Structures are given as structure tokens and as C-alpha cells.
Amino acid sequence: MTFLAIDAQKNLFTLQKSQLQFEQTLVMSRTNYITKQMGLRAEQLGGTNVDPDDDPTYIALQQTESNLETRQDSLDSQITLIENEISSLKNLVNNNIKSSCTLNLIGS
């Protein structure tokens, strides 16, 4: 019956993975929006003598984009770790079931 507890843990990890993937989608959407805003701001500044790297709005957008990319990398790492844990637990459940079946056959 240990495999039932392990399977429940695997299901919790699967739920966590889904939540992280949802957050990842939100971060990617936000990053795309910020990137478009940076392009628009650079266009606005194109007709002036202001360099985008000196513009406070453009700099703030760059920092936001950088923070979102860092968060994206973190989410990627967390998802990979959870996927590895899910795979490990899946193997553990399968091995426990096989072991249990083998013991039942031997005991018969």
C-alpha cells in the first residue's frame, strides 16, 4: 500500500507542475508585452535626440524585461526538477506494484 502514498505525492507534484506552467505562460505573455512596449518607446524616441539607453521609461522597461526573464529561467528550472521527481516517483510506484504482485504470486 506504500505505492498509494507515493502515487498521491506524484499527483501533488503534477498539480504543482501545472501551476508553474500556468505562471510560466503569464510571465511569457507579460514579457512579450514589455518587449512590444520597448519597441514602441524606441520608435517614439527615434524622432528625438534622446538615446533609448538614457530614457528612464525605456530603462524601466528593460529592467522589467530582465526581471521577467530571470523569473522565466527560475520557472524552467523548477518545472524540470518537478518533472524529474514525478518520473522518479512514477518508477517507484511501478516497482512497488511489481514487487507486491511478485510477493503475492510467491505467497500463493
C-alpha positions in Angstrom: 0.0 0.0 0.0 3.0 2.3 0.2 2.7 2.8 -3.5 -0.7 4.6 -2.9 1.1 7.2 -0.8 3.8 7.6 -3.3 1.2 7.9 -6.1 -0.6 10.6 -4.1 2.7 12.5 -3.8 3.3 12.2 -7.5 -0.2 13.7 -8.1 0.7 16.6 -5.9 3.9 17.2 -7.9 1.8 17.1 -11.1 -0.5 19.7 -9.7 2.4 21.9 -8.7 3.9 21.5 -12.2 0.6 22.6 -13.7 0.6 25.7 -11.5 4.1 26.6 -12.5 3.3 26.1 -16.2 0.4 28.5 -15.8 2.6 31.1 -14.2 5.2 30.5 -16.9 2.5 31.3 -19.5 1.6 34.5 -17.7 5.3 35.5 -17.4 5.9 34.8 -21.1 2.8 36.9 -22.0 4.0 39.8 -19.8 7.5 39.6 -21.3 6.0 39.8 -24.8 4.0 42.8 -23.8 7.1 44.6 -22.3 9.1 43.8 -25.4 6.4 45.4 -27.6 6.4 48.4 -25.3 10.1 48.7 -25.6 9.8 48.7 -29.4 7.1 51.4 -29.3 9.2 53.5 -26.9 12.3 53.2 -29.1 10.1 54.3 -32.1 8.9 57.3 -30.2 12.4 58.3 -29.3 13.6 57.7 -32.9 12.5 61.2 -33.9 14.2 62.9 -31.0 17.8 63.2 -29.9 17.3 61.0 -26.9 19.1 57.7 -26.8 16.8 54.9 -25.6 19.5 53.8 -23.1 19.2 57.3 -21.5 15.4 57.3 -21.4 14.0 56.5 -17.9 10.9 54.8 -19.3 12.9 52.6 -21.7 15.4 51.7 -18.9 12.4 50.7 -16.6 11.0 48.5 -19.4 14.4 46.9 -19.8 14.7 46.2 -16.1 11.2 44.7 -16.0 12.0 42.5 -19.0 15.2 41.4 -17.4 13.3 40.5 -14.2 10.7 38.6 -16.1 13.4 36.6 -18.0 15.1 35.8 -14.7 11.7 34.6 -13.4 11.2 32.5 -16.6 14.6 30.8 -16.1 13.6 30.1 -12.5 10.3 28.6 -13.5 12.0 26.5 -16.2 14.4 25.1 -13.5 11.6 24.4 -11.1 9.5 22.6 -13.8 12.5 20.5 -14.7 13.1 19.5 -11.1 9.4 18.6 -10.6 9.3 16.6 -13.9 12.4 14.6 -12.7 10.7 14.0 -9.3 7.5 12.9 -11.0 9.4 10.5 -13.2 11.2 9.1 -10.2 8.0 8.6 -8.2 6.3 7.0 -11.2 9.2 4.5 -11.4 9.0 3.9 -7.7 5.2 3.2 -7.8 5.6 0.8 -10.7 8.4 -1.0 -8.9 6.3 -1.3 -5.7 3.4 -2.6 -7.7 5.6 -5.2 -9.5 7.2 -6.2 -6.2 3.8 -6.5 -4.5 2.5 -8.7 -7.3 5.6 -10.9 -7.2 5.2 -11.3 -3.4 1.6 -12.3 -3.9 2.5 -14.8 -6.6 5.2 -16.3 -4.4 2.9 -16.4 -1.3 0.2 -18.3 -3.2 
